[in-house]
Amino acid sequence: MMFKSFIPFAHSKSIYEIEPSFFIKQDVKVLFMDLDNTLDSYKARQPNERTIKYVNSLKENGIKPIIISNNKAKRVIGYASELNVEFLSSARKPFAKRINREILKRNISKDNVMLVGDQMMTDVLAAHNAKIRVVLTEKIVKEDQWTTHINRIFDRPIRKYHLKKGNLIDWRNK
């Protein structure tokens, strides 16, 4: 099958529509959440009320949220500290080394880990490389960092292909 490494476990319009019960049903203990255009705009320096509420609901349901970003610590640290969550900056997605190191450090099974992100070229591929499940979302704001524009050029046709083939399965149907 064409572009097999780009097939997500599930698809969602936004991370915010995914109920914690979905992650519980999937036995997720640790949730890696991409920051830019998954949780918020790349311009946002601190989380808004919606993000705070969502992250708190994950915690209340026994799910450990961890922000994962290819951005530098300077960008991620303030945002993550406002949410009182751990983070992995300069993650080098789509490579899996840093993700696997975090999973190993926590001594948990990959069956208990999931990643949520908005990009095929970084998030979905990183999850496949790490052999963990991934939920692909749509971007939540129009603007992207300049580096992301390049990824989107490749992302669009792959996403369109998988949509046409029925490979982007709504999270509610999992």
C-alpha positions in Angstrom: 0.0 0.0 0.0 1.2 3.4 -0.9 2.3 5.8 1.9 1.7 3.0 4.5 4.0 4.8 7.0 1.6 7.8 6.9 -1.6 6.0 8.0 -2.6 7.2 11.5 -4.3 5.0 14.0 -7.2 7.6 14.0 -8.1 11.0 12.8 -9.7 14.0 14.4 -10.6 17.5 13.4 -8.9 18.8 16.6 -7.3 17.4 19.7 -10.0 19.2 21.7 -12.8 17.1 20.3 -11.2 13.8 21.5 -12.7 12.9 24.8 -10.5 11.4 27.6 -12.7 8.3 27.5 -11.2 7.5 24.0 -7.7 7.4 25.5 -8.9 5.4 28.5 -10.6 2.9 26.1 -7.3 2.6 24.2 -5.4 2.0 27.5 -3.3 5.2 27.1 -1.3 6.2 30.1 1.1 8.7 28.4 -0.1 11.1 25.7 2.5 12.9 23.6 0.8 16.1 22.3 2.4 18.2 19.6 2.3 21.9 20.4 2.3 24.1 17.3 -1.0 23.9 15.4 -2.2 20.9 17.5 -2.6 22.5 20.9 -2.2 26.1 19.8 -0.8 28.6 17.3 2.9 28.8 17.1 2.6 32.4 18.1 0.9 31.5 21.5 3.3 31.9 24.4 0.9 30.6 27.0 -2.1 28.2 26.9 -5.6 29.5 26.7 -8.5 28.4 28.9 -9.6 25.7 26.5 -6.1 24.1 26.6 -5.8 24.3 30.4 -9.2 22.7 30.8 -8.4 19.9 28.3 -5.1 19.1 29.8 -6.6 19.1 33.3 -9.3 16.7 32.1 -6.6 14.3 30.8 -4.8 14.4 34.1 -8.0 13.9 36.1 -8.6 10.7 34.0 -5.2 9.3 34.8 -3.5 10.2 31.5 -0.1 11.8 31.6 0.1 14.6 29.0 3.6 15.4 27.7 4.1 18.2 25.1 6.4 17.0 22.3 7.7 19.6 19.9 10.5 20.0 17.3 10.7 23.6 18.6 13.5 24.7 20.9 13.1 24.6 24.7 12.8 28.4 24.8 9.5 28.1 22.9 8.1 25.1 24.7 9.1 25.6 28.4 6.9 28.5 29.3 3.8 26.9 27.6 4.4 23.6 29.3 5.1 25.1 32.7 1.8 27.0 32.6 0.1 23.7 32.1 2.2 22.0 34.7 3.2 19.2 32.2 6.5 17.7 31.1 7.8 18.4 27.7 10.2 17.1 25.1 11.6 20.0 22.9 13.9 19.6 19.9 12.3 16.2 19.5 13.6 15.8 16.0 10.4 14.2 14.7 10.1 12.2 12.5 13.0 10.4 14.1 12.0 8.1 17.0 15.1 8.2 19.2 14.0 10.9 21.7 10.4 9.5 21.8 11.8 6.0 22.5 14.1 7.4 25.2 11.1 9.0 27.0 9.1 5.8 26.9 12.0 3.8 28.2 12.7 6.3 31.0 9.1 5.9 32.1 9.3 2.1 32.0 5.9 1.7 30.2 4.7 -0.4 27.4 4.4 1.3 23.9 0.8 -0.1 24.1 0.1 2.6 26.7 1.5 5.5 24.7 -0.1 7.6 22.0 0.9 10.7 20.1 -1.5 13.4 18.8 -0.3 15.8 16.1 -1.3 17.7 13.0 1.5 16.8 10.5 2.0 13.6 8.4 5.7 14.4 7.8 6.7 14.8 11.5 4.0 13.5 13.9 2.6 10.5 12.0 6.0 9.4 10.7 7.6 9.8 14.1 4.9 7.6 15.7 5.3 4.9 13.1 9.1 5.0 13.6 8.6 4.7 17.4 6.0 2.0 16.8 3.3 3.8 18.8 -0.2 4.8 17.8 -0.9 8.3 16.5 -4.0 10.4 16.0 -3.7 12.9 13.2 -5.5 16.2 13.6 -6.2 19.1 11.2 -4.3 22.3 12.0 -6.2 24.5 14.3 -5.0 27.9 13.0 -4.3 29.0 9.5 -0.7 30.3 10.0 2.3 28.1 10.2 6.0 28.7 10.8 8.0 29.0 7.6 9.6 25.5 8.1 6.2 23.9 8.4 5.1 25.3 5.0 7.6 22.9 3.4 6.2 19.9 5.2 2.6 20.9 4.2 3.6 20.7 0.5 4.2 17.0 1.0 1.5 16.5 3.6 -1.4 17.7 1.5 -1.3 15.1 -1.3 -0.6 12.2 1.1 -3.5 13.3 3.4 -5.7 13.6 0.3 -4.7 10.1 -0.8 -5.5 8.6 2.6 -8.7 10.4 2.9 -9.8 9.1 -0.6 -8.7 5.5 0.4 -10.7 5.7 3.7 -7.5 5.4 5.8 -8.3 8.5 8.0 -10.6 6.8 10.4 -12.5 9.0 12.8 -11.4 8.5 16.4 -15.0 7.8 17.4 -15.0 4.7 15.2 -12.0 3.2 16.9 
